[in-house]
Amino acid sequence: MDDIAELKTRILGAVGAAGDEAALEDLRVASIGKKGEISLKMRELGKMTPEQRQAVGPLLNALKDEVNAAISAKRAALGDAALNARLQAEWLDISAPARPAAQGSIHPVSQVTEEVIAIFADLGFSVAEGPQIETDFYNFDALNIAPEHPARQEHDTFYMHREAGDNRPPHVLRTHTSPVQIRHLEAHGTPCRVIAPGRVYRSDYDITHTPMFHQVEGLAIDKSISMANLKWVLEQFFSAYFGTSVKTRFRASHFPFTEPSAEVDIQCSWVDGQLKVGEGDGWLEVLGSGMVHPKVLQSAGVDPSQWQGFAFGMGIDRIAMLKYGIPDLRAFFDADLRWLRHYGFGALDVPTLHGGV
């Protein structure tokens, strides 16, 4: 009995003095492992008399349980101590300012497109979309553009490749979003009131032209639409877009897909080299428009004796330049981060109905 008491005191003392989990594990193996001291003493029970086993057995079992409990408690204490030490070493001041994170910005073209859509939506126009690679029919023939028209020349239009022997007219990168109007009329019929924003392509490159740019075209078809409706819609749009009352001036022009046709100027002034829209006695051309040509209506399957309407088209990039003071159209597509940070918009800036953010 005395040796069990002495073994208990020694093992429990060693458990309490263990400095890390490795030492504790070595102690567990040496005491209650298969060849540990307590395990060896339990094997000796077979050599004892029944009376001795009855007295010694419970003491050894109790000692084994006590040692197990002491080791578990010590292991938990060592784990807590290690965690506290780690927390002290890895302490972080959460009140310190966060490191600045690089933020992207909304491109002016995307911003202005959303502004345009919001304003025309308030005027009752929905958005129509179409493919950027168009057939010769939708891009030219359906819009009453004659075969000899300069727009069909390769110096103005990007043509797709055809295999040798394939005599079909080649597809083109659309030169305007007007084909969307034809496709929409074919699919949805009349009456209609839509705008078609999107990318267009022309073989041109200078300070005010790029090979790829953005347009928005509008179409309204009904039985009693006139040029007066067109003028009202455009003045409402420009007044909302520029945030001030804007007058328009119509000048007679010619476009194959409208008759009569008009180029539209907006009122403006130049003050110290700065353009101000909606004031002064100057005029700035911004778009082309007119009443939809009867042949265009016929191409879309619409009876021109029953229906009529207006159409217009303007460059999204150009009206962005006017509103936000951007001098060079080519910079829109240079991917210069400095330019994007300067002219870009915050991701959480939501366009309002009247003039952006």
C-alpha positions in Angstrom: 0.0 0.0 0.0 2.8 2.4 0.9 4.5 1.9 -2.5 1.1 2.8 -4.2 0.9 6.0 -2.2 4.5 6.8 -3.0 3.9 6.2 -6.7 0.9 8.4 -6.6 2.7 11.3 -5.0 5.6 11.0 -7.4 3.6 10.7 -10.7 1.1 13.5 -9.7 4.1 15.7 -8.8 5.7 15.0 -12.1 2.5 15.8 -13.9 2.2 19.2 -12.1 5.8 20.0 -13.0 5.6 19.1 -16.7 6.6 22.2 -18.8 5.2 21.3 -22.2 2.9 18.8 -23.9 5.8 16.7 -25.1 7.1 16.1 -21.5 3.5 15.4 -20.4 3.1 12.8 -23.1 6.4 11.1 -22.1 5.1 11.0 -18.5 1.7 9.5 -19.6 3.5 6.7 -21.5 5.9 6.1 -18.5 3.0 5.8 -16.0 -0.1 4.4 -17.7 1.2 3.2 -21.0 1.4 -0.5 -21.9 4.8 -0.7 -20.1 4.1 2.1 -17.6 4.6 1.7 -13.9 0.9 1.6 -13.0 0.3 -0.9 -15.9 3.1 -3.2 -14.7 1.7 -3.2 -11.1 -1.8 -4.1 -12.4 -0.2 -7.1 -14.2 1.1 -8.3 -10.8 -2.5 -8.7 -9.5 -2.6 -12.2 -11.0 0.2 -13.4 -8.7 -1.7 -12.1 -5.6 -4.1 -14.0 -3.4 -7.8 -13.1 -3.8 -7.7 -11.1 -0.6 -4.7 -9.0 -1.8 -6.3 -8.4 -5.2 -9.5 -7.3 -3.5 -7.5 -4.7 -1.6 -4.8 -3.6 -4.1 -7.0 -3.7 -7.4 -9.3 -0.8 -6.5 -6.3 1.3 -5.4 -4.5 0.8 -8.7 -7.7 1.6 -10.7 -8.3 4.7 -8.7 -4.7 5.8 -9.2 -4.9 5.2 -13.0 -8.1 7.3 -13.2 -6.6 10.1 -11.0 -3.4 10.2 -13.2 -5.5 10.3 -16.4 -7.6 13.2 -14.9 -4.4 15.1 -13.8 -2.8 14.6 -17.2 -6.0 15.9 -19.0 -6.2 18.9 -16.7 -2.5 19.7 -17.2 -2.8 19.4 -21.0 -5.7 21.8 -21.0 -3.7 24.2 -18.8 -0.7 24.0 -21.1 -3.0 24.6 -24.2 -4.5 27.7 -22.5 -1.0 29.0 -21.7 0.2 28.5 -25.3 -2.9 30.3 -26.6 -2.4 33.2 -24.3 1.3 33.4 -25.3 0.2 33.4 -29.0 -2.4 36.1 -28.5 0.2 38.2 -26.8 2.7 37.7 -29.6 0.1 38.3 -32.3 -1.8 41.2 -30.7 -3.4 43.5 -33.2 -4.6 47.0 -32.5 -8.0 47.0 -34.2 -8.5 50.7 -33.5 -5.6 51.5 -35.9 -6.7 52.9 -39.3 -7.0 50.3 -42.1 -4.5 50.2 -44.8 -5.7 52.1 -47.9 -7.1 49.7 -50.5 -6.9 50.4 -54.2 -10.4 51.1 -55.7 -11.5 50.9 -59.2 -13.8 53.4 -60.9 -16.8 53.4 -63.3 -15.7 54.4 -66.8 -17.3 57.7 -68.1 -18.9 55.8 -71.0 -20.6 53.4 -68.6 -21.7 56.2 -66.4 -23.2 58.3 -69.2 -24.9 55.2 -70.7 -26.7 54.7 -67.4 -27.6 58.3 -67.3 -29.0 58.3 -70.8 -31.0 55.1 -70.1 -32.5 56.6 -66.9 -33.6 59.8 -68.6 -35.2 58.1 -71.6 -36.8 55.5 -69.4 -38.6 58.4 -67.7 -39.8 59.5 -71.1 -41.2 56.1 -71.8 -38.4 54.5 -73.9 -37.2 50.9 -73.3 -33.8 49.5 -74.2 -33.3 47.4 -77.3 -30.1 45.4 -78.2 -28.7 43.7 -81.2 -25.5 42.0 -82.5 -22.3 43.9 -83.1 -21.5 41.8 -86.2 -24.3 42.6 -88.7 -25.4 41.4 -92.1 -25.1 43.7 -95.1 -28.9 43.8 -95.2 -29.5 45.1 -91.7 -26.6 47.5 -91.6 -27.2 49.0 -95.1 -30.0 47.7 -97.3 -32.8 47.8 -94.7 -31.8 51.4 -93.9 -32.1 52.6 -97.5 -28.4 53.0 -97.9 -27.6 52.7 -101.6 -24.9 50.4 -102.9 -22.8 53.4 -104.0 -23.1 55.2 -100.7 -19.7 56.2 -99.2 -20.5 54.5 -95.9 -20.2 51.1 -97.7 -16.6 51.8 -98.7 -13.8 49.9 -97.0 -12.2 53.2 -95.9 -15.3 53.7 -93.7 -16.5 50.2 -92.8 -14.9 47.1 -91.3 -15.8 44.0 -93.4 -15.6 40.4 -92.3 -13.6 37.8 -94.3 -15.4 35.5 -96.8 -13.9 32.3 -98.1 -12.9 32.3 -101.8 -15.9 31.5 -103.9 -18.4 32.6 -101.3 -20.2 35.4 -103.1 -22.6 36.4 -100.3 -22.2 40.0 -99.1 -19.7 39.9 -96.2 -20.8 40.7 -92.7 -19.7 43.9 -91.2 -18.9 45.4 -87.7 -22.0 47.5 -87.4 -21.4 51.2 -88.2 -24.3 52.4 -86.2 -27.0 50.9 -83.8 -29.7 51.6 -86.4 -29.9 47.9 -87.3 -31.3 47.3 -83.8 -34.3 49.4 -84.8 -35.1 47.1 -87.8 -34.7 44.0 -85.7 -36.9 45.4 -82.9 -39.7 46.3 -85.4 -39.5 42.8 -87.0 -39.7 41.1 -83.6 -42.2 43.4 -81.7 -44.0 45.4 -84.3 -45.7 48.7 -83.7 -46.2 51.0 -81.8 -42.8 51.2 -80.3 -40.6 53.6 -78.4 -37.0 52.3 -77.9 -33.4 53.4 -77.6 -30.5 51.3 -78.7 -27.2 52.1 -76.9 -24.1 50.1 -77.8 -20.7 49.9 -79.5 -20.2 50.7 -83.1 -17.2 50.6 -85.5 -15.8 52.8 -88.2 -12.5 53.1 -89.9 -11.5 56.5 -88.5 -9.0 57.7 -85.9 -8.3 61.3 -84.7 -9.0 63.6 -81.8 -12.8 63.3 -82.3 -13.0 59.8 -83.9 -11.9 56.3 -82.9 -12.3 53.0 -84.7 -14.7 51.8 -81.9 -17.0 54.2 -80.1 -20.5 54.2 -78.6 -23.8 55.4 -79.9 -27.4 55.6 -78.7 -30.2 55.7 -81.2 -33.8 56.4 -80.6 -37.0 55.2 -82.4 -40.6 56.1 -81.8 -43.3 54.7 -84.2 -47.0 55.4 -83.9 -49.9 56.7 -86.0 -49.6 60.5 -85.2 -46.0 61.2 -84.4 -44.4 64.3 -85.9 -41.2 66.3 -85.9 -42.7 68.4 -83.0 -42.6 65.3 -80.8 -39.0 64.7 -81.8 -38.0 68.2 -80.8 -39.8 68.0 -77.5 -38.2 64.6 -76.6 -34.7 65.9 -77.5 -35.1 69.1 -75.5 -36.4 67.2 -72.5 -33.5 64.8 -72.7 -30.8 67.5 -73.0 -32.3 69.6 -70.3 -32.3 66.6 -67.9 -28.8 65.4 -69.0 -27.1 68.8 -68.6 -29.2 69.8 -65.6 -30.4 73.1 -67.2 -32.9 74.2 -69.7 -31.5 73.5 -73.2 -32.9 74.8 -76.5 -32.4 73.0 -79.8 -32.1 74.2 -83.4 -33.0 71.9 -86.3 -31.1 72.3 -89.6 -32.2 70.6 -92.8 -29.9 67.7 -93.8 -30.0 64.4 -95.6 -29.7 60.9 -94.2 -30.8 57.8 -96.3 -32.9 56.4 -93.5 -35.0 59.5 -92.6 -37.1 62.0 -94.6 -37.2 64.8 -93.8 -33.9 64.8 -92.0 -32.3 67.3 -89.6 -29.1 67.9 -87.8 -29.7 69.1 -84.3 -27.7 71.8 -82.5 -27.9 72.7 -78.8 -27.7 76.2 -77.4 -24.3 77.0 -75.9 -21.7 79.7 -75.2 -17.9 79.8 -75.0 -16.6 81.8 -71.9 -12.8 81.9 -71.5 -12.4 78.8 -73.5 -15.0 76.9 -71.5 -18.2 75.5 -73.1 -21.4 76.2 -71.3 -24.6 74.5 -72.5 -28.0 76.1 -72.2 -26.9 79.7 -72.4 -25.5 82.2 -74.8 -26.1 82.7 -78.6 -23.9 79.9 -79.9 -24.9 76.5 -81.3 -23.2 73.2 -81.2 -24.1 70.2 -83.4 -24.8 67.1 -81.4 -26.8 64.6 -83.4 -28.7 63.6 -86.6 -32.4 62.9 -86.7 -35.6 62.9 -88.8 -38.8 61.1 -89.7 -38.2 57.4 -90.5 -38.1 56.9 -94.2 -41.0 54.9 -95.6 -38.6 52.4 -97.2 -37.1 51.7 -93.8 -40.5 51.0 -92.4 -41.3 48.7 -95.3 -37.9 46.8 -94.7 -39.0 46.1 -91.2 -42.5 44.9 -92.3 -44.3 48.1 -91.2 -47.0 49.7 -93.4 -45.8 53.3 -93.9 -49.4 54.4 -94.9 -50.5 53.5 -91.4 -47.5 54.2 -89.2 -44.9 56.9 -89.0 -42.3 58.0 -86.5 -39.0 59.7 -85.7 -35.4 58.4 -85.2 -32.3 60.0 -83.9 -28.7 59.0 -83.1 -25.9 60.6 -81.1 -22.5 59.6 -79.8 -22.4 58.6 -76.1 -18.7 59.4 -75.9 -19.2 62.9 -77.3 -22.0 63.9 -75.0 -19.7 62.6 -72.1 -17.0 64.9 -73.4 -19.4 67.8 -73.4 -20.8 67.2 -69.9 -17.6 66.3 -68.1 -15.0 68.4 -69.9 -13.0 65.6 -71.5 -10.9 67.0 -74.4 -9.8 64.0 -76.4 -12.0 61.1 -77.5 -9.0 58.8 -77.9 -8.3 58.9 -74.1 -11.5 57.0 -73.5 -9.8 53.8 -74.8 -6.2 54.3 -73.7 -6.7 52.4 -70.4 -4.6 55.0 -68.6 -5.2 54.5 -64.9 -4.4 58.1 -64.2 -7.1 59.2 -66.6 -9.6 56.7 -65.2 -9.0 57.8 -61.6 -9.5 61.5 -62.7 -12.6 61.1 -64.9 -14.0 57.8 -63.4 -16.9 57.6 -61.0 -17.2 55.8 -57.7 -18.7 52.3 -57.8 -21.5 53.3 -55.4 -22.4 56.5 -57.2 -25.9 56.0 -58.5 -26.9 58.0 -61.6 -29.9 60.3 -60.9 -32.5 61.3 -63.4 -31.1 64.8 -63.8 -27.5 64.8 -64.7 -25.5 62.0 -63.3 -24.5 61.8 -59.7 
